[in-house]
Structure formats: structure tokens, C-alpha cells
Amino acid sequence: MSLVITIIAVTIVIAGAVFNELRTNQVSQQQETKVQQTVEEKPGTTETEAPTATPSPLPSPQPTKPQAKPTPKDEALLSNFQYPNATKESSNENSLVLKSNDDSDDITDWYKEIIVRLGMNTKSFVKTKTNDNVLNKLVGADGKTEIRVEITKPAGNPTTEIKVSITST
């Protein structure tokens, strides 16, 4: 009897997980469609009205190929990743280090919107907060360019550090 109950319970849990994953994918696709429609309605503008949503955790980004030589396109693209309320600590042709006193969640949401707006077809957004230590990693890629954003904020420190790197493949 307990074997039957265990099998039923496992089946219910698996069905729930599958249903949740399908629902999450459906909501994600609807949000991307809304963002794309917003961008199409307002060509030439730099602001989009992306819906706010809580993303589901995604797998950690996998190691990538060695960095290729940056191109002038990378440098122009990098300027899109200067967070508005941040000061530039350092930069080179394919990376940028910024500091900001804004909330790390607000910063993360801003970068997510930029990655989505650029039409990156591969996206990974991982948010981690442990004992008030924040480490958020965002990656977007479109087959030609990869964008990595790392947002860190140590517990008790009001300053958030933002590291952005762009690699052409």
C-alpha cells in the first residue's frame, strides 16, 4: 500500500514540475513578445517599456571560448551598458567596471532589459543573495557577440560593483 502511495506522490510531484516549467516558458515567451512589440512600436527610441517580472532561475553560464579581439562594434555596444546612475571605475575596449549606490535589484533589472532589447537569443540571468551578499550574473549572446554582466554587493556595503564584458566570436 505504501508503495502505491509513494508512486502516486512521485507522479504528482513530477507532473507539477513539468506543468510549472511549461507555464514559466509560456509566460517568458509572452513577455519577450510584449518587449519586442514595444521595441517595434517605438523604433529609434532608447527606452523600452518592458514588463516587470520575476524570472525563474536558470542554469549557470558555461565557460566560453577564449576572448576574441574586440572590434569597433564592441566598443560602440559597450557604451550601451553604462548604467545611468553609476561612475566609471575603469574601462578598456571590451570591458567596463562601474560603481553605483542604487539597489542591486534595480541595476540587475536595467541590464536584463538591455540584453532583451538587443535581441539576444541566448540569455541566462542568475540572481544570488546570501547573508546580504549579492552576486548576480547575466549573460546574453546572439551567435556573434556575447555580453556578460556581473553585479556584486558585499553585505553592509552601500556600493554595488558592476562588471561588463563584451566578446565577439
C-alpha positions as CSV (number, residue, x, y, z in Angstrom):
1,M,0.0,0.0,0.0
2,S,2.8,2.4,0.9
3,L,4.4,1.7,-2.5
4,V,1.3,2.7,-4.3
5,I,1.1,6.0,-2.3
6,T,4.7,6.7,-3.0
7,I,4.3,6.1,-6.7
8,I,1.3,8.4,-6.8
9,A,3.1,11.1,-4.8
10,V,6.1,11.0,-7.1
11,T,3.9,11.2,-10.2
12,I,2.1,14.2,-8.8
13,V,5.4,16.0,-8.0
14,I,6.8,15.3,-11.5
15,A,3.5,16.4,-13.1
16,G,3.7,19.6,-11.1
17,A,7.3,20.3,-12.0
18,V,6.5,19.7,-15.7
19,F,3.4,22.0,-15.6
20,N,5.4,24.7,-13.8
21,E,8.2,24.6,-16.4
22,L,5.7,24.8,-19.2
23,R,3.9,27.7,-17.6
24,T,7.2,29.5,-16.9
25,N,8.2,29.1,-20.6
26,Q,4.8,30.3,-21.8
27,V,5.0,33.4,-19.5
28,S,8.6,34.1,-20.6
29,Q,7.6,33.9,-24.3
30,Q,4.7,36.2,-23.7
31,Q,6.9,38.8,-22.0
32,E,9.5,38.6,-24.8
33,T,6.7,39.1,-27.4
34,K,5.5,42.2,-25.4
35,V,9.0,43.6,-25.3
36,Q,9.6,43.0,-29.0
37,Q,6.2,44.7,-29.8
38,T,7.2,47.7,-27.6
39,V,10.5,48.0,-29.4
40,E,8.9,47.7,-32.8
41,E,6.3,50.4,-31.9
42,K,9.0,52.8,-30.9
43,P,11.9,52.5,-33.4
44,G,14.7,54.8,-32.8
45,T,14.0,55.3,-29.1
46,T,16.4,54.2,-26.4
47,E,13.8,53.4,-23.8
48,T,11.5,50.5,-23.7
49,E,8.6,49.7,-21.5
50,A,9.4,46.1,-20.6
51,P,7.1,44.3,-18.2
52,T,8.4,43.6,-14.8
53,A,8.5,40.0,-13.8
54,T,10.4,37.7,-11.5
55,P,12.5,35.4,-13.7
56,S,12.9,31.8,-12.8
57,P,16.5,30.7,-12.0
58,L,18.4,29.4,-15.0
59,P,21.5,27.2,-15.1
60,S,24.9,28.8,-14.5
61,P,26.6,30.1,-17.6
62,Q,29.1,27.6,-19.2
63,P,32.7,28.5,-19.9
64,T,33.2,30.2,-23.2
65,K,35.9,30.2,-25.9
66,P,38.9,32.5,-25.3
67,Q,38.1,36.1,-25.9
68,A,38.4,37.3,-29.5
69,K,39.9,40.6,-30.4
70,P,37.4,43.4,-29.8
71,T,36.1,45.3,-32.8
72,P,34.9,48.9,-33.0
73,K,31.4,47.5,-32.9
74,D,32.2,46.1,-29.5
75,E,33.3,49.5,-28.2
76,A,30.1,51.1,-29.5
77,L,28.0,48.4,-28.0
78,L,29.8,48.7,-24.7
79,S,28.7,52.3,-24.4
80,N,25.1,51.0,-24.2
81,F,26.0,49.2,-21.0
82,Q,27.0,52.3,-18.9
83,Y,24.4,52.2,-16.1
84,P,22.9,55.7,-15.8
85,N,23.5,56.1,-12.0
86,A,27.0,54.7,-11.9
87,T,30.5,56.1,-12.0
88,K,33.1,54.5,-14.3
89,E,36.0,53.0,-12.3
90,S,37.9,51.6,-15.3
91,S,37.3,50.5,-18.9
92,N,39.1,49.2,-22.0
93,E,37.9,48.3,-25.5
94,N,35.8,45.3,-24.3
95,S,35.2,45.7,-20.6
96,L,33.8,48.2,-18.2
97,V,33.8,48.4,-14.4
98,L,31.3,50.7,-12.7
99,K,30.2,51.6,-9.1
100,S,26.7,52.6,-8.1
101,N,24.8,53.3,-4.9
102,D,21.5,52.1,-6.5
103,D,19.7,49.0,-5.3
104,S,21.3,45.9,-6.9
105,D,17.9,44.5,-8.0
106,D,17.2,47.8,-9.9
107,I,20.6,47.6,-11.6
108,T,20.0,43.9,-12.5
109,D,16.6,44.7,-13.9
110,W,18.1,47.5,-16.0
111,Y,20.7,45.2,-17.5
112,K,18.2,42.5,-18.2
113,E,16.1,44.9,-20.2
114,I,19.1,46.0,-22.2
115,I,20.0,42.4,-23.1
116,V,16.4,41.6,-24.1
117,R,16.1,44.8,-26.1
118,L,19.3,43.9,-28.0
119,G,17.5,40.8,-29.2
120,M,20.0,38.3,-27.6
121,N,18.5,34.9,-28.3
122,T,20.5,33.1,-25.6
123,K,20.0,34.6,-22.2
124,S,21.0,33.5,-18.7
125,F,20.0,35.5,-15.6
126,V,21.2,34.2,-12.3
127,K,20.5,36.1,-9.1
128,T,22.2,35.1,-5.8
129,K,21.8,36.7,-2.4
130,T,23.3,35.0,0.7
131,N,23.6,36.8,4.0
132,D,23.0,40.1,2.2
133,N,25.9,39.4,-0.1
134,V,24.7,39.9,-3.7
135,L,26.2,38.2,-6.8
136,N,24.1,38.5,-10.0
137,K,25.3,37.2,-13.3
138,L,23.7,38.0,-16.6
139,V,24.8,36.7,-20.0
140,G,23.3,37.3,-23.4
141,A,24.6,36.0,-26.8
142,D,23.4,36.2,-30.3
143,G,25.9,33.9,-32.1
144,K,28.2,36.8,-33.0
145,T,28.5,38.7,-29.7
146,E,28.4,37.7,-26.0
147,I,27.7,40.1,-23.2
148,R,28.5,39.3,-19.6
149,V,27.4,41.4,-16.7
150,E,28.4,40.6,-13.1
151,I,26.8,42.7,-10.3
152,T,28.3,42.3,-6.8
153,K,27.4,44.0,-3.5
154,P,29.0,42.8,-0.2
155,A,26.9,42.8,2.9
156,G,26.9,46.1,4.7
157,N,28.4,48.0,1.8
158,P,26.2,50.6,0.1
159,T,28.2,50.4,-3.2
160,T,27.4,47.9,-5.9
161,E,30.1,47.0,-8.4
162,I,29.1,46.3,-12.0
163,K,31.5,44.5,-14.4
164,V,30.5,44.3,-18.1
165,S,32.5,42.5,-20.8
166,I,31.7,42.0,-24.5
167,T,33.3,39.4,-26.7
168,S,32.9,38.9,-30.4
169,T,33.1,35.3,-31.8
